[in-house]
C-alpha cells in the first residue's frame, strides 16, 4: 500500500466522499485565478414558455435574462496549473462535497427554524398568549439567523463551501452524465 493511500491529503479527504459536480466554462484567466461561469442546463428543452424564463434569449444580456443571471453566478478559483493551465472557453468540472452542502443547508434553514420553534414553544409554555408567543418566535428567529450567519462565516473561512476543480470536461459531457 502506498504512502498516499495511508496518509491522504486534506483535499482528497474532503472529496473521497461523494461530491456534487457541475460543469463550468472558463470566462477569464488572470494570473493565478480563473473566473468560471456555471453552464446553463435546461431540462425543459425550450418549451413554449421559454420566452418568460429567458431560455430563448441567451445572447441578450439585459436584466433578468439567462446571460445576466449567469454573470451574477460567476465565481473564482485558484488556477491550479498556473497562468498557462486554463484558457477562456474551456469547460471544466467543479465539485462541492455533499457534506459541505448538507452543513450549509442545515445552517441556512435548520438553525433559524429550530431557534424560532424552541423560543416559541418556551414562550407559549411560560406566558400562554399568542402575541407573546409570536414575539418569542420572532426573537428566536433573529437569534437563529445570527447564529447561522456566524456558522456560515466559519464554513466559508475554512473553505468548505468553495467549489474545487476536479477535472477537465469531455466535449460530450453534460451535467448528470459520466
Secondary structure as UniProt FT lines:
FT   HELIX           3..6
FT   HELIX           10..16
FT   STRAND          19..30
FT   TURN            31..32
FT   STRAND          33..38
FT   TURN            48..49
FT   HELIX           50..53
FT   TURN            54..56
FT   TURN            58..59
FT   TURN            63..64
FT   HELIX           66..72
FT   STRAND          75..78
FT   TURN            80..81
FT   TURN            83..84
FT   TURN            88..89
FT   STRAND          91..97
FT   HELIX           98..105
FT   HELIX           106..110
FT   HELIX           111..127
FT   HELIX           130..158
FT   TURN            159..161
FT   STRAND          164..168
FT   TURN            171..172
FT   TURN            175..176
//
